[in-house]
Amino acid sequence: MRTALRQAIILAVLLVAGRAAAAPLPPRYKLTVGSRLLYSSTSESKYSRSARGLERTTEVRVVGQNEDRSWRLVLRHTSASYRVDSTNARTEDEQQTEWTCCDLTADGKVGRVASTGALDPARLFVQLPAYDLEGEQKWERFDAKNSEWTRYTYGPGPADNIRLVRADYETPLDPIYLTSAYATFEFNIETGLVTRCEAVSERNWGAAAGRTATVTTLDSVTSIDSTQAQAFESDLVTFLEADSVSRALLDRAIEDPGRKQALFDSARAVMDSGRAQVTDMTVQAMFDEEIGMTADVELQIEKDAAWRESLIGRPAPAWSLLDLDGTKRALKDYRGRVIILDFWYRGCPWCIRAMPELNGLAREYLGRPVEFIGMNVDRDTADARFVVAKLGLGYTSVQARGEDKNYRVQGYPTLYVIDGKGIIRDIRVGYSADLAAKLRATIGRLLAGEK
């Protein structure tokens, strides 16, 4: 809000001074429907005992323009990584391909993202400032879903037609893993395209400590058949939507074993229906690959569901452990209270993302018969103390290395919800955006005396 106000004041000053006509136009993307942009990237990661590299091409197809004048894009990411060990021996990994659909506005805002992978289009299409005024400009963007900030700085470049945009990325994981990341984009104000980007990330803790440098360049701009491109985008969206619905149904099957087969059947039906709607051979192959893995996925879900069923409704294994200050704690001490045990360790990023939400829930239930206990399994308690201090956790964490085997933990974080009689009533594995809501529902049910 302050940034927008500052820019409005600057523009007002220009108007008053009679210079509005001479004010430069804001930098904007200038895409053409039916164009194809090809970017190539090379990354080098250096660690203490080894190095890794990544070579990637990103093909951007401009398949259409929306009513709000934003463009509809299809991105194809093809990457091949390699490793170099201490003897300088190089090992090539299998090539990977990911597809992404998104919208892009003229000022660089990315929306309606759907992808088969995890690449963020905003790391290629940087946001642009509201005005191209003399001097340095600053603004920022907050990603509420991931609680991440991007802080931008804009200024002149090495040539009259080039502007530089620097993006500094801040995530909740930075203070835990001692990480930092930034990228500098070269934007051509005449062509309206990013022509080059240099990105650097560093990590100064753990086995993955090291530095990664990535250089991305625009290699070519060519034309494609826009009608065919739009047809492909429609088929790709059909796949992405069907895959998302199918995965949601399969996730529900883990928690609802009584309806497991019905959910399996529904997930298969969604994919079969989507497959019947598409005509593009590439998308058909994507459907066939996912459908072909159905039996293996269902088998794994059967195992996960059986694991949950073998634990839920049974007494939680007893334990007596030291907390991080050396005070002895025991599960029996919390009898009569709803207990949430969170198995975690410092090197687990999803554990770290979940903890602020658990901390918020602990404050929410303060004064009620609810107890949150972190079950830390780090070898070095200094790591646990570091995380607790950095995140300002207000609930107890105990030294639980080895206790994860008694609880048959299969992934991290794993949270066990235990009722006042010491019976396990719910299990949550991993982190999701609705984790707090699901825990709140379970806790409320147990406080009301329901199972």
Beta strands, then each sheet from edge to edge (+ up, - down):
strand 1: 35-47
strand 2: 51-65
strand 3: 71-84
strand 4: 90-92
strand 5: 96-104
strand 6: 110-115
strand 7: 137-143
strand 8: 148-156
strand 9: 162-170
strand 10: 179-188
strand 11: 193-203
strand 12: 210-223
strand 13: 320-322
strand 14: 328-330
strand 15: 338-344
strand 16: 370-376
strand 17: 396-399
strand 18: 414-418
strand 19: 424-429
sheet 1: 4+ 3- 2+ 1- 12+ 11- 10+ 9- 8+ 7-
sheet 2: 4+ 3- 5+ 6-
sheet 3: 13+ 14-
sheet 4: 17+ 16+ 15+ 18- 19+
end
